[in-house]
Amino acid sequence: QVQLVESGGGLVQAGGSLRLSCAASGRSASNYFMGWFRQAPGKEREFVAGISASGTNTNYADSVKGRFTISRDNAKHTVYLHMNSLKPEDTAVYYCAADEQYWGQGTQVTVSS
């Protein structure tokens, strides 16, 4: 069992930055592929970024490439999503997931124009 808790969301103006954190606890939390997903009102949940257990490999949705960076600190059991040049269309609830098996409760990101 893995427990995930996201934090760092908030309200920011377009062009601004935020850093989301996902703290993991539980069995072998550092051994999982971790991903960030988001869901905007009335839309399906979508993949944003992912990182391998070692942190060596990352991948991103086309919509966030060059603006968002995913990283992890396995010593702290924490995964981060650094978001720059935010756009109103980035507004959503952001979730982290471990192997898409365990999910956090989400954190709201709102980008004003």
Backbone bond lengths (Angstrom), bond angles and torsions (degrees), N, CA, C in turn:
res aa  C-N    CA-C-N  psi(-1)  N-CA   C-N-CA  omega(-1)  CA-C   N-CA-C  phi
1 Q - - - 1.463 - - 1.522 109.40 -
2 V 1.324 116.41 134.32 1.462 122.49 178.75 1.527 108.00 -124.41
3 Q 1.303 115.99 132.72 1.467 121.22 175.55 1.527 108.67 -108.19
4 L 1.315 115.40 135.99 1.461 121.86 -177.28 1.518 109.80 -125.88
5 V 1.324 116.03 133.73 1.461 120.74 178.83 1.518 108.70 -131.00
6 E 1.337 116.01 117.18 1.464 121.05 178.35 1.526 110.41 -89.86
7 S 1.317 115.02 153.20 1.461 122.04 174.19 1.514 109.31 -155.18
8 G 1.330 115.39 167.67 1.460 119.57 175.25 1.510 115.43 104.64
9 G 1.324 116.91 -5.12 1.456 118.68 178.13 1.511 111.40 -70.43
10 G 1.330 114.82 171.89 1.457 119.04 179.02 1.502 111.44 165.46
11 L 1.327 114.74 -167.10 1.462 122.22 179.42 1.520 108.73 -103.50
12 V 1.322 116.63 130.59 1.460 121.39 -178.86 1.516 108.69 -143.09
13 Q 1.312 116.57 151.50 1.463 120.50 176.95 1.522 110.59 -79.14
14 A 1.305 115.74 155.00 1.462 120.63 176.43 1.527 109.63 -55.17
15 G 1.325 115.14 137.66 1.454 120.91 -176.62 1.510 113.64 92.23
16 G 1.321 116.48 -10.94 1.448 120.90 -178.09 1.517 112.92 -83.70
17 S 1.329 114.65 -174.26 1.464 121.32 -176.15 1.524 110.54 -133.05
18 L 1.323 114.26 153.77 1.449 122.41 172.37 1.521 108.48 -145.55
19 R 1.313 115.28 155.06 1.460 120.14 172.22 1.524 108.65 -123.61
20 L 1.299 115.43 119.53 1.463 120.73 175.45 1.519 109.65 -93.46
21 S 1.317 115.54 146.53 1.457 121.64 176.80 1.524 109.23 -123.97
22 C 1.314 115.46 148.29 1.453 121.69 176.48 1.525 107.01 -133.23
23 A 1.309 115.60 107.94 1.460 121.22 -179.63 1.521 109.30 -91.38
24 A 1.313 115.59 127.31 1.465 120.98 -177.27 1.518 110.23 -110.43
25 S 1.291 115.86 142.42 1.464 121.00 174.11 1.517 108.09 -141.85
26 G 1.315 114.27 158.56 1.445 117.82 -179.64 1.512 111.08 114.18
27 R 1.296 112.81 -172.18 1.449 121.23 -170.78 1.520 112.93 -63.99
28 S 1.318 116.46 118.05 1.471 122.57 172.16 1.521 112.81 51.80
29 A 1.310 115.93 40.32 1.465 119.98 -175.88 1.520 112.12 -56.94
30 S 1.319 117.10 -32.79 1.458 120.42 -176.59 1.522 113.11 -75.98
31 N 1.312 118.57 -5.52 1.461 121.35 -177.25 1.527 112.92 -90.69
32 Y 1.314 117.28 -0.95 1.451 120.63 -173.67 1.520 112.94 -96.95
33 F 1.333 115.14 146.52 1.453 120.75 163.40 1.522 106.51 -66.91
34 M 1.323 116.37 133.39 1.459 120.68 -177.26 1.524 109.85 -117.08
35 G 1.306 114.77 141.62 1.454 119.25 178.97 1.510 112.12 -135.32
36 W 1.316 114.46 154.23 1.458 121.95 169.82 1.525 107.68 -109.28
37 F 1.310 115.07 135.76 1.451 122.75 177.99 1.524 107.72 -129.49
38 R 1.311 116.46 164.31 1.456 119.14 176.67 1.521 110.25 -144.62
39 Q 1.319 114.51 154.38 1.457 120.19 177.55 1.518 108.93 -139.02
40 A 1.319 114.52 118.25 1.459 121.20 176.46 1.522 109.22 -91.34
41 P 1.319 118.22 157.04 1.471 120.68 -179.57 1.521 111.63 -54.70
42 G 1.318 115.91 129.62 1.455 121.40 177.06 1.518 114.84 76.49
43 K 1.341 116.40 6.33 1.468 119.36 -178.56 1.523 110.52 -121.19
44 E 1.320 114.33 163.42 1.455 120.73 176.52 1.534 109.88 -73.61
45 R 1.321 115.18 153.96 1.456 118.95 173.18 1.522 108.58 -67.05
46 E 1.329 117.05 137.84 1.463 120.99 -178.12 1.516 111.41 -129.94
47 F 1.316 113.79 151.74 1.461 121.39 177.61 1.525 109.42 -72.07
48 V 1.331 115.87 139.91 1.461 121.33 177.86 1.534 111.13 -113.65
49 A 1.338 116.24 -53.66 1.461 120.13 -176.80 1.516 108.82 -159.34
50 G 1.343 115.56 153.52 1.449 120.32 178.79 1.512 110.75 -141.70
51 I 1.333 115.72 156.51 1.453 121.34 -179.11 1.519 108.86 -144.55
52 S 1.334 114.92 138.48 1.457 120.12 -179.76 1.521 110.93 -70.86
53 A 1.324 115.78 168.33 1.468 120.67 -176.41 1.528 112.07 -59.65
54 S 1.322 116.38 -37.98 1.460 120.47 -179.59 1.522 112.49 -80.17
55 G 1.332 116.30 -17.15 1.462 120.77 -175.76 1.509 113.48 88.60
56 T 1.325 117.06 0.38 1.463 121.05 -175.65 1.529 112.31 -72.63
57 N 1.305 115.84 -38.45 1.467 120.32 -175.19 1.517 111.33 -112.64
58 T 1.325 114.44 135.33 1.464 120.96 176.81 1.519 109.13 -132.86
59 N 1.314 115.58 156.24 1.456 119.94 172.20 1.516 109.41 -148.71
60 Y 1.326 114.93 156.57 1.458 121.18 -171.41 1.529 111.42 -138.52
61 A 1.307 114.87 151.55 1.455 119.60 168.86 1.529 108.27 -68.39
62 D 1.316 116.14 147.76 1.462 120.25 -179.04 1.528 111.55 -57.29
63 S 1.319 116.23 -33.54 1.459 120.21 -175.61 1.523 113.88 -68.01
64 V 1.325 118.06 -16.54 1.462 120.38 -177.54 1.527 113.09 -119.36
65 K 1.314 118.30 -3.46 1.466 121.19 -179.47 1.513 110.55 -57.63
66 G 1.320 115.14 134.26 1.451 120.31 179.38 1.519 113.55 85.91
67 R 1.335 117.18 -11.93 1.467 120.77 179.96 1.526 112.17 -115.04
68 F 1.332 116.61 -35.69 1.462 121.42 -177.82 1.528 109.59 -108.84
69 T 1.319 115.78 148.48 1.462 122.01 176.03 1.524 108.91 -135.04
70 I 1.323 115.67 128.11 1.455 120.84 176.22 1.525 108.56 -100.68
71 S 1.319 116.22 141.16 1.457 120.95 177.77 1.522 108.01 -149.18
72 R 1.325 115.52 167.56 1.457 118.80 177.98 1.516 109.57 -145.86
73 D 1.309 114.51 151.57 1.462 122.72 174.86 1.529 105.48 -124.32
74 N 1.310 116.82 97.93 1.464 120.13 -175.37 1.528 112.34 -67.67
75 A 1.312 117.01 -25.83 1.473 119.30 177.04 1.529 110.48 -65.93
76 K 1.325 115.75 -30.81 1.462 120.93 178.85 1.527 112.03 -100.58
77 H 1.327 116.99 0.05 1.472 121.37 -179.14 1.524 110.85 53.56
78 T 1.306 115.87 44.59 1.460 120.72 -175.73 1.521 110.49 -133.78
79 V 1.315 115.10 138.86 1.459 122.65 174.66 1.522 107.74 -114.97
80 Y 1.316 116.01 142.09 1.464 121.45 -176.72 1.524 110.54 -120.79
81 L 1.302 115.09 152.82 1.460 121.47 169.65 1.533 106.86 -130.06
82 H 1.317 115.06 108.28 1.459 121.34 177.94 1.525 106.90 -89.46
83 M 1.315 115.97 121.34 1.462 120.64 -176.02 1.524 109.51 -118.08
84 N 1.314 116.35 118.58 1.462 122.60 178.91 1.528 109.84 -117.22
85 S 1.312 115.09 164.79 1.475 121.65 177.98 1.526 110.93 48.32
86 L 1.293 115.94 48.25 1.463 120.65 -175.80 1.520 111.58 -64.83
87 K 1.335 114.51 146.41 1.457 122.74 -178.39 1.534 108.56 -121.77
88 P 1.303 117.23 156.46 1.471 118.96 177.31 1.519 112.76 -54.98
89 E 1.321 117.16 -33.04 1.465 119.77 -179.93 1.521 113.43 -72.07
90 D 1.322 117.87 -5.46 1.465 121.21 173.17 1.534 111.29 -82.85
91 T 1.316 117.01 -6.53 1.457 120.64 179.17 1.524 110.80 -61.07
92 A 1.321 116.23 125.00 1.467 121.65 -176.84 1.520 109.05 -178.08
93 V 1.320 114.98 171.31 1.462 120.71 165.56 1.518 106.59 -88.80
94 Y 1.315 116.52 127.25 1.453 122.26 -178.08 1.530 109.30 -103.07
95 Y 1.330 114.50 132.29 1.457 122.07 -178.61 1.519 109.95 -121.30
96 C 1.308 117.07 144.02 1.452 119.26 167.32 1.521 108.20 -105.37
97 A 1.311 114.44 154.69 1.458 120.62 -176.85 1.516 109.75 -144.84
98 A 1.314 115.45 145.75 1.467 122.80 174.99 1.517 107.76 -106.01
99 D 1.337 115.30 111.17 1.462 120.90 -178.40 1.529 112.85 55.69
100 E 1.312 117.15 23.13 1.471 123.44 -175.36 1.525 111.20 53.99
101 Q 1.304 115.30 23.47 1.459 121.19 179.48 1.518 110.68 -106.75
102 Y 1.312 114.93 -39.02 1.457 120.82 179.04 1.517 108.13 -116.36
103 W 1.320 116.39 138.89 1.462 121.51 -174.27 1.522 110.32 -130.36
104 G 1.338 114.47 147.16 1.449 119.84 171.71 1.516 110.69 -84.29
105 Q 1.320 115.37 -178.08 1.466 120.49 -176.49 1.526 112.54 -87.18
106 G 1.313 116.49 -13.02 1.463 120.69 177.23 1.517 113.30 96.22
107 T 1.325 115.31 154.10 1.458 121.94 175.53 1.528 108.21 -136.83
108 Q 1.315 116.53 135.39 1.459 121.56 -174.63 1.525 110.78 -81.25
109 V 1.320 115.49 131.46 1.466 122.35 171.63 1.524 107.33 -119.21
110 T 1.318 115.86 124.41 1.459 121.10 178.48 1.517 109.09 -124.44
111 V 1.320 116.16 124.03 1.464 121.72 -179.50 1.527 108.23 -112.86
112 S 1.313 115.85 118.03 1.468 120.29 -178.92 1.528 109.97 -92.36
113 S 1.318 114.88 148.10 1.466 119.71 -178.41 1.517 111.40 -89.83
